[in-house]
Amino acid sequence: MQSALQSALGQTGIAMSDLDGLIAVPSLSHPHFMEAHYLATKIGMLPQNDVVVRTVDTGGASPITALLEARRMIMNEDCKAVAITAGDSVGSMDSDLFLERADAGCRPSHVKSGPQYLPSPVIPHGYSRVTEYHMEKFGTTREQLAMCSVLMSRQASRHPDAMNKTPYTLEDVLNPKHEVAPSVNLLECARRADGGAAIVVCSSRFLESRNLARKGNGGSGDVVILGGGEASGPLYPGPVIDETMFSCEHAAWNAFTKCQLEPEDIDWWGLYDCFPICLIRALEAVGLAEKGKGGEFVEKIYVETMNDPNYDPKIFPINTHGGLLSFGAPWEVPATYNIIEAVRQLCWQAGSKRQVSGARRALCYGNGGIFSASAVAILGRAVDERV
Ligand code: MLC
């Protein structure tokens, strides 16, 4: 977290001493009481009277919640420069310890049997239950789900920092030897990883006062947070899975309404994909696919990109870095990677293989727990949004 923060500050020309806000998200491998206070103390931001230091925890949605919180800190609490940090090392963590902690967080301890009981690994089994609900209700096929992982591996193969370097085949994903839960195979699980990321959010007034505002029209410029929305679902999937447990629809609707935008106004999408069902539900929730048709949407792109390794990023402007499935998933960090890729896309700095040409607005969605929290943020190019 510290080195990501230093790297982010180095790229923006903002000094550590300029920060008057810090948001951190909890770590599974190295948990600390009041994570943000712990980090602020380590980097010398505390003790000090005039800083706002806050730990945010909405699971995997945390970085998006944090982005919206940073905006509120600037708009309502007079902060001028707020850093968001996330870091974890669940990739190098002992598997048994990882599962002990991950399982404990997502399983109600009083349930010992019945449909609500989830065996270990609890998280893949929980998503498997939701996957089966979706397949049964909407006719989404097992192959369409596996295609999500293939597509993410194709995207990751274009990013130098992604963990998965080579695209998979459908057979790789559906290999029966790799079953983790009834409808989830190994390559359909968020890829455990070590990693950290940081984002700096500043007020326009601060940037202008320090001559740091980047007004460039071409390959640079600042990105603005246009707005966002959040919504919540239950902490654990109930005995019966139905539409009441999902919240991405509400979060997305809130975000579009607040920003007075429609799905057609978005050029790039960072959609949480810890398991294929999460991506499919997200495609439907944000309006890219009709309800129940997310699987068909994925299949269409799968076919379109199958024989053309050099496909135009505009064909599939979603998770151009490879998402949790293929870029890598250090516990609560990955939605931060969505934001970073969104910023690169909006600054037209994603490089020829990944750049969605002319991208002006991006939507980032984070999901916490087993559909327990949804946060959606919409970003735009400052030069276009006139803010
Ligand atoms: C694993 N591997 C992958 C992969 N996942 N390779 C490519 N793509 C993927 N998606 C590779 C590993 O790198 C490793 O390779 C090998 O497969 C075995 O993986 P492992 O994790 O070391 O195995 P194991 O210890 O047996 O555990 C398997 C597992 C675990 C499926 C139980 O990986 C797991 O629980 N994954 C899900 C993580 C998770 O739940 N994250 C949170 C998602 S929910 P090699 O070469 O090293 O052998 C969420 C919301 C929230 O995001 O709030 O957090």
Residues whose N, C-alpha, C, O or C-beta is under 5 A from the ligand:
A	BS01	MLC	G59 G60 S95 P121 I123 V180 L186 L187 E188 C189 A190 R191 R192 C274 L325 W331 N367 G368 G369
